[in-house]
Amino acid sequence: MFRTAIPVGRWAGIAVRVHWSVLIVLFLITDLLASAVLPLAAPGASAGWYWVTGGLTAVGFLASLLLHELSHAAVARRHGVGVKKITLWMLGGAAELKDEPSTPRADFQIAVAVSPLISPRRALRGAAARARAAVPPRAP
């Protein structure tokens, strides 16, 4: 699986690899944000600001994808299932398990119970932080 992936390190003893197709995703997200979204959302900023912000956002997206896959791995380990490696690729990520979960419940928890909860929680935290930042300070 993903023979052309590049090893980028280990996280909690799990090998983390990145498939070359991730470069395409990084470029597409950065380009879309820098050339279409950010100029409309924040008109008047420099082109360099748009590209740096777009690039940082794309990297943040990949970091959240890695966090998502690590949550699958953590639940798998909690159920006694070893994890070979995590590979990030163009359409997401894959946590490769060493063997099958021992029960259907464990399989379900590894697949869906924990990791999908991380994304909405992060979105809510981000929305709350943005709302707090948008509220002007009270006049004395």
C-alpha positions in Angstrom: 0.0 0.0 0.0 1.4 3.4 -1.0 4.8 2.1 -2.1 5.9 5.6 -3.2 5.2 7.3 0.1 8.1 9.2 1.8 8.8 8.5 5.5 8.6 11.8 7.5 9.1 10.5 11.0 7.5 8.6 13.9 4.7 9.7 16.2 4.3 7.7 19.4 6.2 4.9 17.8 4.1 4.8 14.6 5.8 5.4 11.3 4.3 8.4 9.5 4.6 8.6 5.7 3.4 11.1 3.1 2.5 10.1 -0.5 3.8 12.3 -3.2 0.1 13.2 -4.1 0.0 15.3 -0.9 2.1 17.9 -2.8 -0.7 18.3 -5.3 -3.3 18.9 -2.5 -1.0 21.4 -0.8 -0.6 23.3 -4.0 -4.3 23.2 -4.9 -5.4 24.4 -1.5 -2.8 27.1 -1.3 -3.6 28.3 -4.9 -7.3 28.3 -4.3 -7.0 30.3 -1.1 -4.3 32.7 -2.4 -5.9 33.5 -5.8 -9.6 33.3 -5.2 -10.8 33.1 -1.6 -8.5 35.4 0.4 -8.5 38.3 -2.0 -12.3 38.4 -1.7 -12.3 37.9 2.1 -9.5 40.4 2.8 -9.2 42.8 -0.1 -6.2 45.1 -0.2 -3.6 42.8 1.4 -0.5 42.0 -0.5 -0.2 38.9 -2.8 2.6 37.6 -0.5 0.2 37.6 2.5 -2.4 35.7 0.5 0.2 33.0 -0.5 1.7 32.7 3.0 -1.7 32.5 4.6 -2.9 30.0 2.0 0.2 27.8 2.5 -0.1 27.9 6.3 -3.8 26.9 6.0 -2.9 24.0 3.7 -0.3 22.8 6.2 -2.9 23.1 9.0 -5.3 21.0 7.0 -2.7 18.3 6.6 -1.9 18.5 10.3 -5.6 18.0 11.2 -5.6 15.0 8.8 -2.7 13.5 10.7 -4.4 14.2 14.0 -7.5 12.4 12.6 -5.4 9.3 11.6 -3.6 9.3 14.9 -6.9 9.2 16.7 -7.7 6.0 14.8 -4.3 4.6 15.8 -4.9 5.5 19.5 -8.2 3.8 19.6 -6.8 0.7 17.9 -4.0 0.5 20.4 -6.5 0.9 23.3 -8.2 -2.2 21.9 -4.9 -4.1 21.6 -4.5 -3.8 17.8 -1.0 -2.7 16.7 -0.6 0.0 14.1 2.0 -0.5 11.3 2.1 3.0 9.9 0.1 6.1 8.9 0.2 7.3 5.3 -1.2 10.7 4.3 -2.2 10.9 0.6 -4.3 13.0 -1.8 -7.7 11.8 -0.7 -7.0 11.6 3.1 -5.1 9.3 5.2 -4.8 5.6 6.1 -3.8 4.0 9.4 -2.5 0.5 8.6 -3.3 -1.9 11.3 -1.2 -5.0 12.1 -4.2 -7.3 12.6 -8.0 -7.2 12.8 -9.9 -6.0 15.9 -11.0 -8.8 18.2 -14.7 -7.8 18.3 -17.2 -5.9 16.1 -17.5 -3.3 18.8 -13.8 -2.6 18.8 -13.8 -2.4 15.0 -16.6 0.1 15.1 -14.9 2.2 17.7 -11.6 2.2 15.7 -13.5 3.2 12.5 -15.9 5.8 13.7 -16.4 6.3 17.4 -13.6 8.7 18.2 -12.0 10.3 15.2 -15.0 11.9 13.6 -15.7 13.6 16.9 -12.4 15.5 16.6 -13.3 17.4 13.5 -16.6 19.0 14.7 -15.0 19.7 18.1 -12.1 21.6 16.4 -14.6 23.4 14.1 -16.6 24.6 17.2 -13.5 25.7 19.0 -12.4 27.7 15.9 -15.8 29.3 15.5 -15.9 30.2 19.2 -12.4 31.8 18.9 -13.4 33.7 15.8 -16.6 34.9 17.5 -14.6 36.1 20.5 -12.1 37.9 18.3 -14.9 39.6 16.3 -16.6 41.2 19.4 -15.3 44.7 19.8 -14.1 45.7 23.3 -16.5 47.5 25.5 -16.2 51.2 25.9 -15.3 52.4 29.4 
